[in-house]
């Protein structure tokens, strides 16, 4: 789950990732589509760093976003629905 944006590292920060998930630098991060708020498989960025969180129970994943984040406040994703003809 995306937690926020780290300006110092110019990266998105994802948390709540269990240790059994294989994540490494260079991996492409995509939306899951879970929850129905956004479509699945939208690429958002590339993993630049993986480190344990402050409690040592989770990991923090730093993601270099494909979009410029410095002037972004709201993103709306519109999913096109194709009707049967």
Backbone as JSON Lines, residues from 0, in Angstrom:
{"i":0,"aa":"X","n":[0.84,-1.17,0.0],"ca":[0.0,0.0,0.0],"c":[0.9,1.24,0.0]}
{"i":1,"aa":"X","n":[0.58,2.2,-0.88],"ca":[1.37,3.42,-0.91],"c":[1.09,4.26,0.32]}
{"i":2,"aa":"X","n":[2.18,4.63,0.99],"ca":[2.08,5.42,2.22],"c":[2.18,6.91,1.93]}
{"i":3,"aa":"X","n":[3.02,7.28,0.96],"ca":[3.22,8.69,0.67],"c":[4.4,8.9,-0.25]}
{"i":4,"aa":"X","n":[4.86,10.14,-0.29],"ca":[5.98,10.53,-1.14],"c":[7.1,11.08,-0.28]}
{"i":5,"aa":"X","n":[8.3,10.55,-0.46],"ca":[9.49,10.99,0.28],"c":[10.25,11.97,-0.61]}
{"i":6,"aa":"X","n":[10.13,13.27,-0.3],"ca":[10.76,14.29,-1.13],"c":[12.28,14.18,-1.14]}
{"i":7,"aa":"X","n":[12.87,13.81,-0.01],"ca":[14.33,13.7,0.07],"c":[14.86,12.65,-0.9]}
{"i":8,"aa":"X","n":[14.14,11.54,-1.04],"ca":[14.55,10.47,-1.95],"c":[13.85,10.55,-3.29]}
{"i":9,"aa":"X","n":[12.95,11.5,-3.45],"ca":[12.13,11.64,-4.66],"c":[11.53,10.31,-5.05]}
{"i":10,"aa":"X","n":[10.86,9.68,-4.07],"ca":[10.31,8.35,-4.28],"c":[8.99,8.18,-3.54]}
{"i":11,"aa":"X","n":[8.11,7.37,-4.12],"ca":[6.92,6.93,-3.42],"c":[7.37,5.9,-2.39]}
{"i":12,"aa":"X","n":[6.65,5.79,-1.28],"ca":[6.99,4.81,-0.25],"c":[5.8,3.87,-0.08]}
{"i":13,"aa":"X","n":[6.05,2.58,-0.23],"ca":[5.03,1.55,-0.02],"c":[5.37,0.8,1.26]}
{"i":14,"aa":"X","n":[4.34,0.48,2.05],"ca":[4.52,-0.25,3.31],"c":[3.51,-1.38,3.39]}
{"i":15,"aa":"X","n":[3.49,-2.05,4.53],"ca":[2.6,-3.17,4.8],"c":[2.84,-4.32,3.82]}
{"i":16,"aa":"X","n":[4.11,-4.58,3.55],"ca":[4.5,-5.67,2.66],"c":[5.16,-6.75,3.49]}
{"i":17,"aa":"X","n":[4.61,-7.93,3.46],"ca":[5.14,-9.02,4.27],"c":[6.48,-9.49,3.72]}
{"i":18,"aa":"X","n":[7.23,-10.16,4.57],"ca":[8.55,-10.65,4.2],"c":[8.55,-11.73,3.15]}
{"i":19,"aa":"X","n":[7.4,-12.38,2.92],"ca":[7.37,-13.46,1.94],"c":[7.16,-12.96,0.51]}
{"i":20,"aa":"X","n":[6.95,-11.66,0.34],"ca":[6.81,-11.08,-0.99],"c":[8.2,-10.78,-1.53]}
{"i":21,"aa":"X","n":[8.53,-11.32,-2.7],"ca":[9.85,-11.12,-3.3],"c":[9.88,-9.79,-4.03]}
{"i":22,"aa":"X","n":[10.55,-8.82,-3.45],"ca":[10.66,-7.49,-4.05],"c":[12.14,-7.12,-4.08]}
{"i":23,"aa":"X","n":[12.6,-6.66,-5.25],"ca":[14.01,-6.28,-5.37],"c":[14.14,-5.01,-6.2]}
{"i":24,"aa":"X","n":[15.28,-4.35,-6.07],"ca":[15.54,-3.14,-6.85],"c":[15.4,-3.45,-8.33]}
{"i":25,"aa":"X","n":[14.78,-2.52,-9.05],"ca":[14.59,-2.69,-10.49],"c":[13.23,-3.27,-10.87]}
{"i":26,"aa":"X","n":[12.49,-3.82,-9.89],"ca":[11.16,-4.35,-10.18],"c":[10.22,-3.21,-10.57]}
{"i":27,"aa":"X","n":[9.32,-3.5,-11.52],"ca":[8.28,-2.55,-11.92],"c":[7.09,-2.73,-10.99]}
{"i":28,"aa":"X","n":[6.56,-1.62,-10.47],"ca":[5.42,-1.66,-9.56],"c":[4.17,-1.26,-10.34]}
{"i":29,"aa":"X","n":[3.11,-2.07,-10.17],"ca":[1.85,-1.83,-10.85],"c":[0.7,-1.82,-9.85]}
{"i":30,"aa":"X","n":[-0.39,-1.18,-10.24],"ca":[-1.59,-1.21,-9.4],"c":[-2.15,-2.63,-9.41]}
{"i":31,"aa":"X","n":[-2.79,-3.0,-8.29],"ca":[-3.36,-4.35,-8.18],"c":[-4.81,-4.39,-8.63]}
{"i":32,"aa":"X","n":[-5.5,-3.27,-8.53],"ca":[-6.91,-3.25,-8.85],"c":[-7.78,-3.7,-7.69]}
{"i":33,"aa":"X","n":[-7.16,-4.13,-6.59],"ca":[-7.93,-4.56,-5.42],"c":[-8.66,-3.36,-4.83]}
{"i":34,"aa":"X","n":[-9.85,-3.57,-4.37],"ca":[-10.64,-2.49,-3.78],"c":[-11.5,-1.77,-4.8]}
{"i":35,"aa":"X","n":[-11.24,-1.98,-6.07],"ca":[-12.08,-1.39,-7.1],"c":[-11.89,0.09,-7.35]}
{"i":36,"aa":"X","n":[-10.89,0.72,-6.73],"ca":[-10.69,2.16,-6.92],"c":[-9.88,2.5,-8.16]}
{"i":37,"aa":"X","n":[-9.11,1.55,-8.66],"ca":[-8.33,1.78,-9.87],"c":[-8.2,0.47,-10.62]}
{"i":38,"aa":"X","n":[-7.99,0.56,-11.93],"ca":[-7.81,-0.67,-12.7],"c":[-6.48,-1.35,-12.36]}
{"i":39,"aa":"X","n":[-6.39,-2.62,-12.61],"ca":[-5.16,-3.38,-12.36],"c":[-4.14,-3.13,-13.46]}
{"i":40,"aa":"X","n":[-2.88,-3.37,-13.12],"ca":[-1.76,-3.38,-14.06],"c":[-1.37,-2.02,-14.65]}
{"i":41,"aa":"X","n":[-1.64,-0.93,-13.93],"ca":[-1.11,0.37,-14.34],"c":[0.28,0.51,-13.74]}
{"i":42,"aa":"X","n":[1.3,0.66,-14.57],"ca":[2.66,0.8,-14.07],"c":[2.83,2.18,-13.45]}
{"i":43,"aa":"X","n":[3.35,2.21,-12.2],"ca":[3.52,3.5,-11.53],"c":[4.98,3.87,-11.31]}
{"i":44,"aa":"X","n":[5.89,2.89,-11.35],"ca":[7.3,3.22,-11.13],"c":[8.16,1.99,-10.97]}
{"i":45,"aa":"X","n":[9.43,2.23,-10.59],"ca":[10.43,1.18,-10.44],"c":[11.0,1.21,-9.02]}
{"i":46,"aa":"X","n":[11.19,0.05,-8.42],"ca":[11.74,-0.06,-7.07],"c":[13.2,0.39,-7.07]}
{"i":47,"aa":"X","n":[13.52,1.33,-6.16],"ca":[14.9,1.8,-6.04],"c":[15.57,1.35,-4.76]}
{"i":48,"aa":"X","n":[14.76,1.03,-3.72],"ca":[15.34,0.61,-2.44],"c":[14.31,-0.18,-1.66]}
{"i":49,"aa":"X","n":[14.78,-1.22,-0.95],"ca":[13.93,-2.01,-0.05],"c":[14.64,-2.06,1.29]}
{"i":50,"aa":"X","n":[13.94,-1.66,2.38],"ca":[14.56,-1.7,3.7],"c":[13.53,-2.08,4.75]}
{"i":51,"aa":"X","n":[13.98,-2.65,5.87],"ca":[13.04,-2.97,6.96],"c":[12.46,-1.68,7.53]}
{"i":52,"aa":"X","n":[11.2,-1.75,8.0],"ca":[10.62,-0.57,8.65],"c":[11.21,-0.4,10.04]}
{"i":53,"aa":"X","n":[10.8,0.64,10.74],"ca":[11.38,0.95,12.05],"c":[11.12,-0.14,13.1]}
{"i":54,"aa":"X","n":[10.08,-0.94,12.93],"ca":[9.78,-2.03,13.87],"c":[10.44,-3.35,13.48]}
{"i":55,"aa":"X","n":[10.94,-3.43,12.26],"ca":[11.55,-4.67,11.79],"c":[10.55,-5.75,11.42]}
{"i":56,"aa":"X","n":[9.27,-5.4,11.41],"ca":[8.23,-6.39,11.08],"c":[7.8,-6.32,9.62]}
{"i":57,"aa":"X","n":[7.94,-5.19,9.03],"ca":[7.51,-4.94,7.66],"c":[8.69,-4.42,6.86]}
{"i":58,"aa":"X","n":[8.43,-4.07,5.62],"ca":[9.45,-3.44,4.79],"c":[8.91,-2.14,4.22]}
{"i":59,"aa":"X","n":[9.8,-1.23,3.96],"ca":[9.48,-0.01,3.23],"c":[10.12,-0.15,1.86]}
{"i":60,"aa":"X","n":[9.33,0.08,0.84],"ca":[9.82,-0.03,-0.53],"c":[9.76,1.36,-1.15]}
{"i":61,"aa":"X","n":[10.87,1.82,-1.67],"ca":[10.96,3.12,-2.32],"c":[10.83,2.92,-3.82]}
{"i":62,"aa":"X","n":[9.95,3.71,-4.43],"ca":[9.6,3.53,-5.84],"c":[9.82,4.85,-6.57]}
{"i":63,"aa":"X","n":[10.67,4.82,-7.6],"ca":[10.85,6.01,-8.44],"c":[9.65,6.06,-9.38]}
{"i":64,"aa":"X","n":[8.8,7.09,-9.23],"ca":[7.58,7.14,-10.04],"c":[7.87,7.51,-11.49]}
{"i":65,"aa":"X","n":[7.03,7.01,-12.38],"ca":[7.14,7.38,-13.79],"c":[6.63,8.8,-14.03]}
{"i":66,"aa":"X","n":[5.75,9.3,-13.17],"ca":[5.18,10.65,-13.31],"c":[5.99,11.64,-12.49]}
{"i":67,"aa":"X","n":[5.97,12.9,-12.89],"ca":[6.58,13.98,-12.12],"c":[5.68,14.25,-10.93]}
{"i":68,"aa":"X","n":[6.2,14.13,-9.7],"ca":[5.38,14.26,-8.5],"c":[5.46,15.64,-7.84]}
{"i":69,"aa":"X","n":[6.37,16.49,-8.28],"ca":[6.59,17.74,-7.58],"c":[5.41,18.72,-7.69]}
{"i":70,"aa":"X","n":[4.57,18.58,-8.7],"ca":[3.47,19.52,-8.89],"c":[2.15,18.77,-9.04]}
{"i":71,"aa":"X","n":[1.98,17.7,-8.28],"ca":[0.82,16.83,-8.41],"c":[0.07,16.79,-7.09]}
{"i":72,"aa":"X","n":[-1.23,17.04,-7.14],"ca":[-2.0,16.98,-5.9],"c":[-3.13,15.96,-5.97]}
{"i":73,"aa":"X","n":[-3.73,15.79,-7.15],"ca":[-4.84,14.84,-7.3],"c":[-4.68,14.1,-8.62]}
{"i":74,"aa":"X","n":[-4.93,12.79,-8.58],"ca":[-4.92,11.97,-9.79],"c":[-6.26,11.27,-9.89]}
{"i":75,"aa":"X","n":[-6.88,11.36,-11.05],"ca":[-8.12,10.65,-11.3],"c":[-7.89,9.67,-12.44]}
{"i":76,"aa":"X","n":[-8.27,8.43,-12.22],"ca":[-8.12,7.4,-13.25],"c":[-9.51,7.09,-13.78]}
{"i":77,"aa":"X","n":[-9.68,7.23,-15.08],"ca":[-10.96,6.93,-15.71],"c":[-10.77,5.66,-16.52]}
{"i":78,"aa":"X","n":[-11.56,4.66,-16.21],"ca":[-11.46,3.39,-16.9],"c":[-12.53,3.33,-17.98]}
{"i":79,"aa":"X","n":[-12.11,3.12,-19.21],"ca":[-13.05,3.04,-20.32],"c":[-13.71,1.67,-20.32]}
{"i":80,"aa":"X","n":[-15.01,1.66,-20.39],"ca":[-15.77,0.42,-20.46],"c":[-16.22,0.21,-21.89]}
{"i":81,"aa":"X","n":[-15.96,-0.97,-22.43],"ca":[-16.36,-1.29,-23.79],"c":[-17.64,-2.1,-23.72]}
{"i":82,"aa":"X","n":[-18.69,-1.57,-24.35],"ca":[-19.97,-2.26,-24.34],"c":[-20.03,-3.25,-25.49]}
{"i":83,"aa":"X","n":[-20.75,-4.36,-25.26],"ca":[-20.96,-5.34,-26.33],"c":[-21.84,-4.72,-27.4]}
{"i":84,"aa":"X","n":[-21.5,-5.0,-28.65],"ca":[-22.3,-4.45,-29.75],"c":[-23.31,-5.45,-30.23]}
